[in-house]
Amino acid sequence: MPQRLPDRLHPPLARRRPCAALVLLLLLALSLSLFLGRYPHPYWMPPRLLHEDALAARLFFRLRLPRVLAAALTGGALAAAGLVMQMIFRNPLVSPGFLGVSQGAAFGAAFAILFLTSAPLAVQSSSALFALLGLLFSYRLARHLRYGGWALRLVLAGIAVSALFSSGVGLLKYLADPLRTLPEIVFWMLGGLWAIRWESLGYVALLTLPALLLLYLMRWRLNLLSLDDETAFSLGAEPVRERGLLLTAAVVATAAVVSVAGIIGWVGLIVPHLARRIVGADAQRALPASMLIGASFTLLCDDLARLLLAGEIPLGILTSLFGALLFAVLLSRGMIGGRR
Amino acid sequence: MTPILSLHDLHFRYDGPQGREALAGLSLALTAGTITAILGPNGAGKTTLLHTMLGRLRPTAGEIRFEGRPFSAYSRRELSRRIGLVPQSEHAAFEFSVLDYVLLGRTPYLGLLEVPREEDYRAAEKALATVGIAHLRDRTVTTLSGGERQMVMVARALAQRPRLLLLDEPTAHLDLSNRGRILGLMGRLRDEGFTVVFTTHDPNIAALVADEVILIRRGRVLHSGPRDEALTADRLGETYGLPVRVVQVDGHPIVLTQETSLSDEVDLDAQLG
């Protein structure tokens, strides 16, 4: 009998409680966020104003509520998409931003704004289409690269495709009308939720929620698809088809939120790592945990975006700031990556 | 008696301009409840053959039957409940617990949207116990040694409850004690009624554990039969293309090449495992 070695233990039952705690955290963040803002005074709106002040009530229901929900949905979708991509590409360092999806979506949106119309549905469809194209290009290119292993090739191909699309976005910006269309495109590059109303939230939810539901339902299957192809096949899966299905759902969710929120960086990369650290690698728990942490993280960043200055700070700047800081901390403590 | 798996005149050619014929008219039949070694030099087509038996590679010509029914009569899921694979090695990118990993063996019994139930957890725990690694249950797979990881992969294949278990070069990355452990386990599995097939390029591994040996070279079967009939100096010499000596130690044939013969006293213990 081999000797039992001391090791970090992952008893499955002890891992249920963190998910309940994360639900509570999100509910707390949601209810707190509704009363944070700069009306009538900076930082805090007393709840009684909802009855006393008609303007406060309108602000609350027409602007703040959809925006807070959109922030949570954006964060949850990006984090879930990030986890799914990390698992099916078997690489803990990929995220939607690394595979040409975000830049593709941005290009699609800028393209629609410039040459078609800035109606939300057109912009969303165009950005979703180009997001998918970005991913396809990255995937095809990675297959043809003659350098490094599969994971490295994917990242390299993603960098090349992202750069291609972002130079395309640059060109479109150059061609855009500086008064009319340019500001709309610039909004993309920074990312923010100030334009969210119920209608735009509805568009996003229509695409994002079914995609997230599918990812959630297939959460256990995700574990299987993170294994080598031959193993997944021997266990009765059809790896190529099933990965394609999950990837499509992840890209649709990403493209939908990116099309209204712009590029919100780092959530998709850092949150899945945090989630795995808390609940373990099993996607049964890591996927819901990623959604919950991503939603809370983005929501709190958006609160800061609304609160800190008299004018808004673009949300993408804050998520990148905190995401990168967190990444540096996790990385320096050896908490990123599974191989050792 | 119908063989558990039979292959008739199998051909397989890899795609691409220099695609060579990896299987060139290969026929064989596996007897249920035995350990069969597929033995041959590197590049003989062993892994191709194993993946064809798994159903992952579709032969360009020929037919495979499982318990008398052609492969095409089974769905992917039905086949995965009958044939399990223990890959040569596996890259684990995420820190799954051993139990979670073995639980993946229950996939053939779960739908696309289902999560494992109580009985699946029980089957996984039972597989861990059968392999003798229940104590590893809560470890993370990334912290395991090569030998432990091999055992975990066997447990996962057992959780699948297959009738036929395919092992791809099961001893390739293992040290002496782990090699002994996996060979012993294969014997126990055969005694419990599993049909075990493994590939190896080392005739001494085949000599230690196999009941039946299939010698292959260049995609063809040179000889197939009971171990002692297959592992003769003549047949092995033909398979590997070099003269070999076969000596008997404790009733097991030990195969020596000219080079190892010079120091066979020293090497015998190591060869025995």
Interface residues (C-beta under 8 A of the other chain):
Chain A: M1 P2 R4 L5 D7 R8 L9 H10 P11 P12 M87 R90 N91 P92 L217 M218 R219 W220 R221 N223 L224 S226 L227 D228 E230 T231 F233 S234 L235 G236 A237 E238 E242 R276 G280 A281 D282 Q284 G338 R339 R340
Chain B: H51 L54 R56 R76 R77 L79 S80 R81 I83 G84 L85 P87 E90 H91 A92 A93 F94 E95 F96 S97 L99 D100 L104 G105 T107 P108 L110 L112 L113 E114 V115 P116 G132 H135 D138 R139 T140 T142 T143 E148 A157 Q160
